[in-house]
């Protein structure tokens, strides 16, 4: 059941409210409220026990799908109850205040955008299950789609019909959009100041220097994660890092015969080396006869092995040699790499095609092999390697540049800092606004009324 994960993520993005409100508790034996019992009011808006119970069940199932038990103990249960209640009440508070301030008097453009989001969400559901129904070869696609949606509704929202479930999704989309509009309006004048940037930058440099001085290999993981996914920019570079470009051409599939022959030759080579060392240590030639046999046997395999390699790796070898010929002809390494490399890290991310990936003598979590490093550090900046082969395929490396160690210039990452820090500070300001709204007299919560939701899970586990 994939669909609800999308809905749950959308709902979770509505608000993140602090659990600042408290209330008394009922004993397990207290009577369960009716579904239409009001458990919270915000101005003229209400939250009922039934609405809370439905949201609780959806989120519980969602987290169970991720492997979490949100109701394992009474403390876990009540914490989860409170988090769902505070989120739902927070949403009501935002919409109530948005309406009160006239922020949610939608213009034609906003109304069109809202309808589009609703339509997109419903269309997504039907398209998703239509694909499944077609893959199943269902005779009546439309009927099967309705059945699949009904199964999802039963799984995540027991008791809801398909129509009620789709209404719930529409309501969730509206609440998410309304919250977005109110948040944008309330934070319209928000900005990250130069003082904010300087404060964040100075602390980040200090913290990262401490981390990378102790574990310089961590820099590669952090920097390349940032270059791929964005977020907080890296502000400090330890000593010893360079940038490598990489042309990789992979082999085709090997055969059992090839691998068996390769293993035999490796075993012979190991035996030869061991016997040679024995003779050297003893100062005798006691193993001479066996060494001669091994050499003859090994050489006997060599032609067959070379022929197999030509058959299996001939296409890859021809491709890497063509790439090398273009380099020798003066074509820029980045251009040749773009045409020939099969290294997914480069082909998937333009930034590495432009500036290479990080490499150093330090060990990182995601790192180059020892053989790659050995070949790379035999080069100088601006040089490329000869063709070489390992278990991954044929390689050509290019020493693109060295990373300048020390603190990264703040101006070079200022925009990234503003974007990343702005998200954090903006959310902090939004949290402060919503907490103030929740502390208003217009918000009334009967927290004790939710304690029966999910209590059966505790009883089942006790049994």
Secondary structure, 3 states (H helix, E strand, C coil): CCHHHHHHHHHHCCCCCCCCCCCCCCCCCCCCCCCCCEEEEECCEEEEHHHHHHHHHHHHHHHHHCCCCCCCCHHHHHHHHHHHHHHHHHHHHHHHHHHHCCCCCCCHHHHHHHHHHHHHHHHHHHHHHHHHHHHHCCCCHHHHHHHHHHHHHHHHCCCCCHHHHHHHHHHHHHHHHHHHHHHHHHCCCCCCCHHHHHHHHHHHHHHHHHHHHHCCCHHHHHHHHHHHHCCCCCCEECCCCEEEEEEEECCCCCCHHHHHHHHHHHHHHHHHHHHHHHHHHHCCCCCHHHHHHHHHHHHHHHHHHHHHHHHHHHHHHHHHHHHHHHHHCCCCHHHHHHHHCCCHHHHHCHHHHHHCEEECCCCCCCCCCHHHHHHHCCCCCCCECCCEEECCEEEEEEEEEECCCEECCHHHCHHHHHHHHHHHHHHHHHHHHHHHHHCCCCEEECHHHHCCCCHHHHHHHHC
